[in-house]
Amino acid sequence: MPVTFQEAKREQLSLLAPVEKRTLIWLAEHAPRWVNSDHLTLLGFAALFGAGLSYWWARWNPAGLYAVIVCLALNWLGDSLDGTLARVRNRQRPRYGFYVDHVVDAFGALFLLVGLALSGFMSERIALGLLITYLMLSIEVYLATYALGTFHLSFWKLGPTELRILLVIGNIVLLLKPTAGLAGTGWRLFDIGGVAGIAGMTLMLIVAAVRHTRALYDTERLR
């Protein structure tokens, strides 16, 4: 007997979501027929692997930072377009797509942050802290998707696309000024950004966990 599967409602409320959605639909409608969602998922995965290698390369050659920007653009294309292409062509595989997409995201985040740690632009401890916080937030999102039936693609108007743009901006600034003054001392620019990222994602995690726990408690309140 086939397993009944109820696809979660997708909630994308990021700043660029309306423009991004229209752009992705246009790209999906004009994509070559030989391109399918698996190709795009693989592109997104390879691009994050390439971004990690490029950060490592940037330790010796600033051109690596330009390569990171190219890889982030390719990652956006692959990671964002794969699901849209499946929906436009009515070739959806909800369980397969959800699982593969987010396993790939987890490995991609690992590659990216290891590359940053090896680049010398971010300390190993802060890179590790970012990875742990990202994975904790991801766990919360996936648990909430299963328990509440809503898949949150953004927090506080920030989604993956906005984060990629912030990282691109950071790379450009890094090319001009790799350190920044803070409290009268010099800090690596990406260390400051990493600490801010850890603090922001931790706050998102706590707020989401409290809100979703309350919602589930009210839904299943014992009388």
Secondary structure, DSSP 4 states (H G I P E B T S, - for coil): -PPP--PPEEE---TTHHHHHHHHHHHHHHS-TT--HHHHHHHHHHHHHHHHHHHHHHTT-THHHHHHHHHHHHHHHHHHHHHHHHHHTT---HHHHHHHHHHHHHHHHHHHHHHHHHHTSS-HHHHHHHHHHHHHHHHHHHHHHHHHSEEE--BTTB-HHHHHHHHHHHHHHHHH-SEEEETTEEEEHHHHHHHHHHHHHHHHHHHHHHHHHHHHHHHT---
